[in-house]
Amino acid sequence: MSNLNTYGRLFFRTANQAIYGVAFASFSVGLAAAEEKLEPIELNEIRGMRYCEFLLIFDDRVDIYNTSASAGCPEEIWKAIDVEELAEAHGASKAQLNGPHFWAMDDQTVGLGDTKNFSGIDARYAATLPLSAVGSGQGADPYKPYTAAKLQTMVFKAGSPVYELVDSEGNTYILNAYGAEVKDGDPANLAEQLKPAEGWSFKVSTPAEDLTIEGSTDTPVQMVGDDMHQYYTLTGTEAE
């Protein structure tokens, strides 16, 4: 059973089951991000845990709120949300729903801020993104890497599969989270579902040691999305 722990305090009650799907990108406008006080939250044993995200789109930024450290994302409420009403309620130009998604890592520590209520679902501030993060309207443009400044440490445990996108230069990006469209809920099936851009490929590997990917506002990471709007983080190593 998935456990969420923030220094001994339980934050999450499983609702169904997990991306950090949106990529937490750096951006220079970000006054909202600068004003937010982020708390490092530990989320343990979260592989396969379900979560949702809310995107509030303003003229100069996108603010992201995530349910991973809240009380879950009930499907009946999620499906009934009116994004126009949501945007108006929070003073945004537009709003988008991202998810449900399922975490692909085993543990993570992530910076989260204040809680807002979105039509009956609580979610915590996670990041401020540039407008380019919403791309054509469903997330960043596929197979176009970008820089992300985020307080997040992801741990993929030894002996468990990791799901990788590899570019034409051999750079390897690890799947952070996957969507409900993944066949049978098994990311390995992305091998037959994705249509990678020229020079890109998808593969599954099993690390012999724990794999840790660490990022902060001072040490940005590189990220990329696939054509199913799932997100991957560069490992800093080259594929064999």
N, C-alpha and C positions, 0 to 999 in steps of 0.2 A: 504494500500500500504506500502511496506517495506521502512523504512527510515534508513539511515546510517548517524551518526553524529559524528564528531570528534571535540568536543568543538565548535559547531556552523558551521562547514564547511562540506558541502556535498561531500562525497567521492564516493558514489555508484549510478549508474544509472541502474535500473532493466533491465536485458536483457531477461531473461525468467522466472526464479525464483531463496535450500540450504545445510560439516563437517569439519563443520569443521571436516572434516571426518578423516583426518589423525590425529593420536595421536602425540602430541608434547612431545617427550620423552627426558629424561635426558641422557647425555652421557659425558664421561670423555675426549674424544679426542677433540671435539668441538671447535677448534680454530676459525673456521668461525663464530660460534655462539658468541664467546666471542668478536669478532671484530665488530659485528653488533650492531648498536644503535637502540633499539626498542622504538617505540613511542606508548603510550597507545591510542588505537582507540576505540571509543564507536560506537557500532552497535545496533540500536534500532529497535524494531518491525520486527525482522528478522525471525520469525517462518515461515518455508516454503520457505525461500529465497534461490535461486539457486546460487551455486558457483562451481569453479573448482580449482584444485591444480596441480602444477608441481613439480615432484620429480627429483632432480639432484643427481645422485649417483656417489660418488667418492670412492677412495680406502679405506677411513677411516670414511666415514660419508654419510648422506643423507641430502641435503638441500631442504627445503620445501618452495614453493612460493604459495600464496593464492590470489584469485581474489576478496575476499569479500569487500575490501575497494578500489577497482579499478572500471573500467568501464564495468564490467560484463564479460561473457564468451560466445560469440556468437557461436551457435551450428555449423554453417557451417565452421567456422575457426577451432573450436575444433576438429571436425571430420577429418579435412584435415591435421592435424599436423603429421609430420614424426618424431618419437622419436629419431631415429638415427641422423638425422640432428640437432635436438634439443640438444642432448648431445654434439655433435661436436661443435656447436655454443657457448656453455657455458663451454667448457673444461672439461666436465664430462665423466666418463667411460660409463655410461648409463643414460637414462632418462625414467621416467614413467609418465603417465597421471592418475590423481586420480579424478574421478568424471564423470559427474556432481553429486553434492550432494546438499542436502537441509537441512538448519539448523533446529534443533528440539527445540531450546530454544527460548525465547522471546527477550531477550537482552543479550549483552555481551560486555565486555571490553577486548580487546586482544592486545598484543604487536606485532607490525609489523614494519619491517625495509624498506630498500631501494626497489625501484621498478625495475624489469627487464621486458623486452619484450620477449615474447615467441611466435614466429611466428605470431605476430600481436595481441597478447593478453597480456595486462599488468597485472602483479601480484606482490605482495609485499612479501618480505622475512618474513617467519613466524616462522621457527624453524630449528634447526639442530638435526638430529636423529642418533642413532646408526644404523649400517647396519642391525641389527636384526629387525628393524622396517619394512623392506620390506619383511621379512619372506621368503616364497617360491616364491615371485615375485609379489604378489598382496596385500601386507600389512602384518601386524603382524599376527602370527599364531593364529587362532581362539581359544577363551576360555582359553587363557594363559595370565593372568594379568601381567603388567609390570609397572614400575615407570615412570612418566612423569613430567619433570620440565618445566613449561610454565607460561608465564604471561597471565593469562586468568581468568576472572570472568564471570560465566554463571548464568543467572537468568531465572527461569522457573516460570511463574506467577501463582498465585492461581486461581483455577478454570479451568485451561487448563491441558490436559493430559500430563503425562510423561511416557516414555517407558523404561522399566527396565529389566535388566538381573540380576538374583539372583543366587549366587553360592551355593554350598552344605552347607556352613557355615552361610548362611543367609545374606551375604554381598550384597548390592544393588548398581548396576552400572546404571547410567542414560544415555540414548541415547543422544549423542551430535548432530548427523546429520545422514541423511539416504540417500540411493542411489536411482537412477532412476528405479531400479528393484523392488522397493517396490510396491506392487499391489495397483493400484488406487491412488498412492501417499499418502496413509494413513498408517503410521507406525503401527497402531493397527493390520494391516494384517500380521505383522511379526510373530504373534502368530501361523499362519498356514504356514508361509514360512520358518522360521528358523528350523534348526535341531540341537538344543543345545547339547553340550557334556554331558556326564553322570554327574548328580548332578547339572546341570544348568537348569534354567527355565526362561521364558519370561512372563512378565505381564504388564498391563497398570494400572496406578493409577492416581488420581486427587488430588493434594495437596490442603489443605484448606488455606495454607499460601504460600507466595512466597518461592521458594526453590532456594538457592544460593550456587553455588559450586565455590570455589576460589582456585587458584593455582598461584605459582610464582616459580622462580628459588630457593628461599630459603625454600619454603613449597611445595614440590612435591606432586602430586596426584597419585592415582593408576588408571590405565585404562585397558580396555580389548576390544578385537574385537570379532564380531560374525562371523558366517560362510558365511555371505554376505559382509564381509569387511566393516562393519559399526562399529563405535567406541563409547564407553560408559565410563563414569567417576564415580568412587566410591563416594557415598554420605557421607560416614563416619558413616552411620547408618545401622542397621540391618533390614531386612525385617520382617514383622510381621508374 
